[in-house]
Amino acid sequence: MQSTPSWAWVVFWALLLALLVVDLLAHRGGRGQSRRAAVLWSMAWVGLGLGFCGFVWVTLGSERGHEYLAAWLIEKSLSLDNVFVFLVIFRSLNVPQRHQHEVLFLGIFGALVFRALFIFVGAAALQRWGWVSYVFGAILLITAWRVFREDPSKQEDNRVVGWLSRKLPVTDQVEGPHFLVKHQGRRLATPLLLALVGLEVTDILFAVDSVPAAFSVTTDTFILYSSNAFAILGLRALYLVIAGAVGQLKYLHYGLAGVLAFAGVKMVVETWVHIPPLLSVAIIVTVIGGAVGASLAHRRSVRQVEA
C-alpha cells in the first residue's frame, strides 16, 4: 500500500473543515430548504467530490485516482439507504423541515468520526489478518440479500427510535431547536434528540456494510476516508432532493443490492481475480443507472395508465 504524504492529509483536513463550516453557516435559520436549492447544493457537493478525485489523480497518480472514484461512487450510492432512514425517522417523530438541518449536520459530523474509526481499524485488521477480507465479503453478500428483499422506501418506523422513545423521558412535540428541555424540574429529551441518536446509530449500522464495500476497491486509508467524507458531506442536500421522490425510485434498492453483491464477490475472489478500479466504476455506474432508469420508466408507465 502506497504511503500518502503528510501535506495531502493537511490539504484534505483543511478542505473538510472549511466545507463543514460553509454547510453550517449557509443553512442557518432554515435557509436553503427549497427543493431547487437542494438540487443546486447536491450538484455542488458532487462537483466537489469529483474535484477532489482530480486532486488525487494529479498529485498521487491515476491508479489512486481510479480507486478514489470507485470508492466514492460506492459510498455515494449506498448513502441513498441512509436517506431513506432519515425520511422514516423525521416522519415518525414529526420533525419540521426547518429544524432538520441541525440534526442532519450533527449526524453527518458524527458519521465522519465513526467512519474514521471503522476505516482505520478495518485497514489495520486487513493488513494483519488477510482472512478478514472474506469476513467482509460475507457481510456484504448477506446485506445485499437483505437489501434486495426489503424496499427501504416502504419502511414506516425505525426500531432504534421506537426503542429510545420507550426508554427515555421524551416530550410529545418539538420544542424549537432544542435537544433537551426542562419541564416541572425534569430534563426531557425532545424529538430532535431522538432523531439525532437514531441517525447516529443507524449510520453506524450502515457503516458495517458500506465501509467493507469501499475496502473491496482499496485498502489505502487516505483514499478510503476522503472518498467516504466527500460522499457523506452531501447527504443533507441529497435528503431534501430524494425525500420528495421516494415513491418514484421503485427499483433503486435492487441497484443498491447489486452494488453490495459486486463488492462482496470482489473481496472474496480478489486473491485469484483482480478487478481494476476503473472497471469497478463502470459496473457501479451501470448497476445504479439501470435501477434508476427502470424506476423512472415504471413511473412513466404508471402515469400513462392513470391518464
Salt bridges, closest charged atoms under 4 A:
ASP23 OD1 - HIS27 ND1 3.24
ASP23 OD1 - ARG236 NE 3.65
GLU75 OE1 - ARG115 NH1 3.39
ASP151 OD1 - HIS253 ND1 3.78
ASP203 OD1 - ARG115 NH2 2.96
ASP209 OD2 - ARG146 NH2 3.45
ASP220 OD2 - ARG64 NH2 2.42
GLU270 OE1 - LYS266 NZ 3.44
GLU270 OE2 - HIS274 ND1 2.76
